[in-house]
Amino acid sequence: MSGLKSAWELSMEKSDKMVPGLKNRKKLTDQQKKEIDAIRKDYKARIADKEVMLQHKLDHLADRTRPQDLHSAAEELKREFAEEKERLEKGMEQEVEAIHASRK
């Protein structure tokens, strides 16, 4: 019976075969973890700020837009927000990835 392996052991062997260098990668230091956390908080705050600005613009859109253009103007604002959010998320991931890459 000692020749049988647990599911966990089999999984570890499989992961070693799939990603051979995984075992040798260095772990993040506490400082690096703090940096990543600070980056994520910063970007989440930026995104939240953009979201609040979008909501404010949408709330006041009827004041400065003709009724027939209201829907298209709202869709344009939402599209711009989605693009900006995507750009910010990519920037966040690039900064986090740079920290991950520096641990090698």
MOKA-V560330 format. One record per pair of residues at least 12 apart in sequence whose C-alpha atoms are under 7 Angstrom apart, sorted by sequence separation. I is the first residue (numbers start at 1). J is the second residue. D is the distance in Angstrom with one decimal. If there is no record, write none. Layout:
# MOKA-V560330
i->I j->J d->D
i->I j->J d->D
This chain:
# MOKA-V560330
i->58 j->74 d->6.4
i->54 j->77 d->7.0
i->54 j->81 d->7.0
i->47 j->85 d->6.1
i->43 j->88 d->6.7
i->43 j->92 d->6.3
i->40 j->92 d->6.6
i->39 j->92 d->6.7
i->36 j->96 d->5.7
i->32 j->99 d->6.7
i->28 j->103 d->6.6
i->26 j->103 d->6.2
i->26 j->104 d->6.3
i->25 j->104 d->6.7
